């Protein structure tokens, strides 16, 4: 038993750190705070009632005869067994409904983002106030900190569920319907998100990161994302040629002939922190590994493996994609 204790203690700090940034019990957003308040009220209320009932049961079974006779009176049974539960549950229900309704109210959102659930990744579209498309990205959501953002949730395949535990509650993405989720991050930070509804073989690997940025940094990021891909340098032309030959049917790179829509938009893929819906950290080695054998990394995803590429070709494509900042 003794050797086991240091291992547990060594694992505790990372777990605690993860919980503080990716847990509904450590809210970092407005709606997540309300949800946490509802949860604590219900937990404490249930614990109080449980303890009270346990004490009464103990007194009824083992208490003095006078107390047991008192607890057996019909009036007390009706009051404690009917009136009290009805009153308490009604009060808790009213509180929960009022708190939940307040989450639907608030100021007009400063930004609207469309998020579509794919198999098994997230398509993210940023639009201007009139609804025009600004740019598209994947599995990487950036919002300004301190302002309300509305996320429009859709799906073209199966039901998914969008959840960033530290910022808001979960909301389903239902085919043929647009659901609206409001998110307000109090301060800059990186928040883990995931699909909370089983949607197929790689459901557990359908994740994303939501970055809340200070206003100036968010404006810079938006401006950079709106630009088309930079012209490939001479050293990257081979990779660009191979990409246009083998990948343009499914992927878009704005500023080139690649205009496929089946897969993620890769215009600025080199600037994204992860690949494959947060399965891999984004670097040249990971890019090459994903291109050569995505079915080994994330079996069942809709990208075919490109095992026919030579090592030189694979490195050239990975270098080209890594340069799309």
C-alpha positions in Angstrom: 0.0 0.0 0.0 2.9 2.4 0.9 4.4 2.6 -2.7 0.9 3.4 -4.0 0.5 6.6 -2.0 3.3 8.6 -3.7 1.9 7.7 -7.1 -1.5 9.1 -6.1 0.0 12.2 -4.6 2.2 12.7 -7.7 -0.9 12.5 -9.9 -3.0 14.9 -7.8 -1.6 18.3 -9.0 -2.1 17.6 -12.7 -5.6 16.3 -12.0 -6.4 19.4 -9.8 -5.1 21.7 -12.5 -7.1 20.0 -15.2 -10.3 20.2 -13.1 -9.9 23.9 -12.5 -9.8 24.6 -16.2 -12.1 21.9 -17.6 -14.7 21.2 -14.9 -18.3 22.4 -14.4 -17.4 22.6 -10.6 -14.9 25.4 -11.4 -16.9 27.8 -13.6 -15.0 30.5 -15.6 -18.0 31.8 -17.5 -21.4 33.4 -16.6 -23.7 30.5 -17.5 -21.4 27.9 -16.0 -21.5 29.9 -12.8 -25.3 29.8 -12.7 -25.2 26.0 -13.4 -22.7 25.5 -10.6 -24.9 27.5 -8.2 -28.0 25.3 -9.1 -25.9 22.2 -8.6 -24.6 23.2 -5.2 -28.1 24.2 -4.0 -29.5 20.9 -5.1 -26.6 18.9 -3.7 -26.7 20.6 -0.3 -30.5 20.4 -0.2 -30.4 16.7 -0.9 -27.6 16.1 1.6 -29.5 17.9 4.3 -32.7 16.0 3.7 -30.8 12.7 3.6 -29.1 13.3 6.9 -32.5 14.4 8.5 -34.2 11.3 7.2 -31.4 9.1 8.4 -31.7 10.6 11.9 -35.5 10.1 12.0 -35.1 6.5 10.8 -32.6 5.8 13.5 -34.8 7.4 16.2 -37.8 5.5 14.9 -35.9 2.2 15.2 -33.7 2.6 18.2 -34.9 5.7 20.1 -36.8 5.9 23.4 -40.4 4.5 23.4 -41.8 8.0 23.8 -40.0 9.3 20.7 -41.0 6.3 18.7 -44.7 6.8 19.6 -44.3 10.5 18.6 -42.8 9.6 15.2 -45.6 7.1 14.6 -48.4 9.7 14.8 -50.4 10.0 11.5 -50.2 13.8 11.5 -46.4 13.7 11.6 -46.3 11.0 8.9 -48.4 13.1 6.6 -46.5 16.3 7.3 -43.0 14.7 6.9 -43.9 12.3 4.2 -46.2 14.4 2.0 -46.3 18.1 2.8 -42.5 18.5 3.4 -41.3 16.8 0.2 -43.9 18.6 -1.9 -43.0 22.0 -0.4 -39.2 21.4 -0.7 -39.3 20.0 -4.2 -41.6 22.7 -5.5 -39.2 25.4 -4.1 -36.2 23.7 -5.6 -37.9 23.3 -9.0 -39.0 27.0 -9.0 -35.4 28.1 -8.1 -33.9 25.9 -10.8 -36.3 27.0 -13.5 -35.8 30.7 -12.6 -32.0 30.3 -12.7 -32.1 28.4 -16.0 -34.5 31.0 -17.5 -32.0 33.8 -16.6 -29.4 32.1 -18.8 -31.5 32.8 -21.9 -31.7 36.5 -21.1 -28.9 39.0 -21.5 -27.4 41.6 -23.8 -27.3 41.2 -27.6 -24.3 39.0 -28.5 -21.3 40.8 -29.9 -20.4 37.9 -32.2 -22.1 34.9 -33.8 -20.3 31.7 -34.7 -21.7 28.7 -36.5 -20.5 25.3 -35.3 -21.5 22.2 -37.3 -20.9 18.7 -35.9 -19.2 16.4 -38.4 -17.9 12.8 -38.2 -15.9 13.3 -35.9 -14.7 17.0 -35.9 -16.2 20.5 -35.6 -16.7 22.8 -38.6 -16.5 26.4 -37.4 -17.7 29.4 -39.4 -17.3 33.1 -38.5 -19.8 35.5 -40.0 -20.2 39.2 -40.2 -23.2 41.1 -38.7 -25.2 40.7 -41.9 -24.6 37.0 -42.0 -21.8 36.9 -44.7 -19.1 34.3 -44.3 -15.8 35.7 -43.1 -13.8 32.5 -42.9 -14.0 28.9 -41.8 -11.8 26.9 -39.5 -12.0 23.5 -37.6 -11.8 22.4 -34.0 -10.4 25.7 -33.0 -12.8 28.3 -31.6 -11.6 31.8 -30.6 -13.9 34.3 -28.8 -13.3 37.7 -27.2 -13.1 37.6 -23.4 -15.6 39.6 -21.4 -18.4 39.8 -24.1 -21.3 37.6 -24.9 -20.9 35.3 -27.9 -23.8 33.3 -29.5 -22.9 29.9 -31.0 -25.3 28.5 -33.6 -25.2 24.7 -33.4 -26.2 22.5 -36.3 -25.5 19.0 -37.6 -25.8 17.4 -41.0 -25.4 13.8 -39.9 -26.3 12.6 -36.3 -27.0 14.2 -33.0 -23.9 15.7 -31.3 -23.7 17.7 -28.1 -21.5 20.8 -27.7 -20.1 21.2 -24.1 -17.4 23.5 -22.7 -17.8 22.6 -19.0 -16.0 25.6 -17.6 -18.1 28.1 -19.6 -21.6 26.9 -20.3 -24.0 24.0 -20.2 -24.2 21.4 -22.9 -26.6 21.8 -25.9 -27.4 19.3 -28.6 -26.7 19.7 -32.3 -29.7 18.2 -34.1 -30.0 17.5 -37.8 -32.4 20.0 -39.4 -32.4 22.4 -36.5 -30.4 25.3 -35.3 -29.9 25.6 -31.5 -28.4 28.7 -29.9 -25.9 28.7 -27.0 -24.6 31.8 -25.3 -21.1 31.9 -24.0 -19.4 34.6 -21.9 -15.8 34.0 -20.7 -15.0 36.3 -17.8 -11.2 36.4 -18.6 -8.8 35.1 -21.2 -7.9 31.4 -21.1 -8.0 28.1 -23.0 -11.0 25.9 -22.3 -11.4 22.3 -23.3 -14.6 21.3 -25.1 -16.1 18.0 -26.2 -19.0 16.1 -27.7 -21.2 15.0 -24.8 -23.6 12.8 -26.9 -22.5 9.4 -28.3 -22.3 9.9 -32.0 -20.3 6.9 -33.3 -17.0 5.1 -33.2 -14.8 8.2 -32.5 -17.2 10.1 -30.2 -14.6 10.1 -27.4 -12.1 11.7 -29.8 -14.3 14.5 -30.9 -12.9 17.4 -28.9 -11.9 21.0 -29.4 -10.3 24.0 -27.7 -12.1 27.3 -27.1 -9.6 30.2 -26.6 -10.9 33.3 -25.0 -8.7 36.2 -26.0 -8.2 39.8 -25.0 -10.0 42.1 -27.4 -6.8 43.3 -29.2 -5.5 39.8 -29.7 -8.9 38.6 -30.9 -9.0 41.3 -33.5 -5.5 40.4 -34.7 -6.5 36.7 -35.0 -9.6 37.6 -36.9 -7.7 39.7 -39.4 -5.1 37.0 -39.9 -7.7 34.3 -40.4 -9.6 36.4 -43.0 -6.5 36.6 -45.2 -6.0 33.9 -47.9 -3.0 31.6 -47.6 0.4 33.2 -48.4 2.0 32.3 -51.7 4.1 29.2 -51.2 7.9 29.7 -51.1 10.0 27.9 -53.6 11.0 25.3 -51.0 7.4 24.5 -50.4 6.2 24.3 -54.0 6.6 20.5 -54.2 4.4 20.1 -51.2 1.8 22.5 -52.6 1.7 20.6 -55.9 1.2 17.2 -54.2 -1.5 18.8 -52.0 -3.4 20.2 -55.0 -3.1 16.8 -56.7 -4.2 14.5 -53.9 -6.1 16.7 -51.3 -7.9 19.5 -53.0 -11.0 17.4 -53.7 -11.8 17.4 -50.0 -10.0 20.5 -48.5 -10.0 24.2 -49.1 -7.0 26.4 -49.0 -8.1 30.0 -49.8 -5.9 31.6 -52.3 -5.2 28.3 -54.2 -7.2 26.1 -56.5 -8.1 23.8 -53.5 -11.8 24.3 -52.9 -13.1 21.0 -51.4 -15.7 21.1 -48.7 -15.9 17.5 -47.4 -13.0 18.0 -45.0 -11.8 20.8 -42.8 -10.7 24.2 -44.3 -6.9 24.1 -44.1 -6.1 27.7 -45.1 -4.3 28.4 -41.8 -3.9 24.9 -40.5 -0.4 25.5 -39.4 -1.6 28.0 -36.7 -4.0 25.6 -35.1 -2.8 24.0 -31.8 -4.1 20.5 -32.5 -5.0 18.1 -35.3 -7.8 15.5 -35.7 -10.2 17.2 -33.2 -7.5 17.5 -30.5 -6.2 14.0 -31.0 -2.6 15.2 -31.8 -0.6 18.3 -31.1 0.0 20.2 -34.3 3.6 20.0 -35.7 5.3 18.7 -38.8 5.7 15.1 -37.5 2.1 14.9 -36.5 0.9 16.3 -39.8 3.0 13.7 -41.7 1.7 10.9 -39.4 -1.9 12.0 -39.9 -1.6 12.1 -43.7 0.1 8.8 -43.9 -2.0 6.9 -41.5 -5.0 8.7 -40.1 -7.0 5.5 -39.9 -4.4 4.1 -37.5 -4.6 7.2 -35.3 -8.4 7.7 -35.5 -10.0 4.6 -37.0 -13.2 5.2 -38.9 -12.7 8.9 -39.7 -13.5 9.9 -43.3 -10.0 10.8 -44.4 -8.3 8.0 -46.4 -4.7 7.1 -45.6 -2.1 8.2 -48.1 0.3 5.4 -47.8 1.3 5.7 -51.5 3.3 8.8 -50.8 7.0 8.4 -50.6 8.9 9.7 -47.5 10.1 12.7 -49.5 6.6 13.5 -50.7 5.1 13.1 -47.2 7.7 15.5 -45.7 7.0 18.0 -48.5 3.2 18.0 -47.9 3.7 18.2 -44.1 6.1 21.2 -44.6 3.7 22.9 -46.9 0.7 22.5 -44.5 2.9 23.5 -41.5 3.7 26.7 -43.3 0.0 27.7 -43.6 0.1 30.0 -40.6 
